[in-house]
Amino acid sequence: MADAAQSDVWTTILFQLGGGGILGFAAGYAFKKLLKLVLLVVGVFVIGLLALEYKGWVSVNYTALANSIERALTGGASAAAGVKSHIIANLPFAGAFLAGFALGFKAG
């Protein structure tokens, strides 16, 4: 009877490690591809905005732009604090997910 319970524990742990690693790899790979696309779109937008400003067609309020970027970055930091407690609660899955995420991000 004890062997069955121990087997269930190992099955659960291996499932969490394997599933976390596979899902982490997929998420890391997709995140890097999406990040490249977002940076491309933002870069084209900024170049277009600068060109329009150079021609005198628009005027850019750089102070408001910097404030908006600062608010966005601050909001991301507060969201990361909530993720930390979730990761600690699911450590085996989270560890495998983070390792898989790093490998997927590198491969992407």
N, C-alpha and C positions, 0 to 999 in steps of 0.2 A: 504494500500500500504506500509506503514512503517513497519507493522508487517511482511510482506513477506521479506523485505530487512533485518530486524533484524533476522528473521529465517534463512536466507541464511548465515549471519555472524556466528550465533551459529553453524550451520551445518558445516561450514568450520572449525571453531575452534575445534569442537569435532572430526571431521575427522582427523585434524592434530594431535591432542592429542592422539587419539586412534591408528592411523596409526604409529605415532612416537614411541609410547610405545611398540607396537607389533614388529615393525621392530627393535627397540633397543634391546628388549629382545632376539630376534633371533640372532642379530649380536653379542651381549655379550656372549651368550651361545656358538656360533660357534667360536668366538675369543678365549675363554678360552680353548676349545677343541683343536683348532689349535695350541695355544701357548704351551700346554702340549706336543703335538706331535713334534713341532719344538725343544723344550727344550730336549726332549728325543733323537732326532736325533743329535743335537749339542753335547750333553753329550757323546753319543756313539762315535761320531767323535773325540772328544777331548781325550777320554780314549784310543782310537785306535792310535791316533797321539802320545800320551805320551808313549804308549807301543812300538811303532815303534822307537821312539827316545831312549828309554831305551835300546832297542836291538842294537842300533847303526846303524840302517838302514836308518834313515833320520836325518836331522839336522833342527831344527825349529828356524827361525829368530823371536824372541819374540818382538823385537823392531818394526819390520814391522807389525806384527800381532796387536800390541797395537795401532799403528798408523791407521791401517785399521778400527779397532773397533771404535776409536775416530772419524774418518771421518763419519762412518755410524751413530753414535749417534748425531753428529752435524747436519747432513742432516735431521734427523727426527725432530729435534727441529725447523728448519726453515720451514718445511712442516706444523708443528702444528700452526705456526703463521698465515698461510693462511686460515686454517680451522676456526680460531677464528672469523674472519670477516664474514664468511659464517654462523656460528652458531648465531651470533648476528642478522643477517638479517632475520633468520627464527626461532625466539625465541620460539614460542609455540611448534613447531615440534621438535626443538632441545632439549628443556627441557624434553619433554616426551621421546624422543629418549635416552637421557642420563640416565634418571631414569630407563627406560626399559633395557638399556645396563648394568647398575649396577646390576639390579635384575637377568638378564640372566647370567652375569659373575659369580655372587654368586651361582646360581643354577647349572652352568656348572661344 
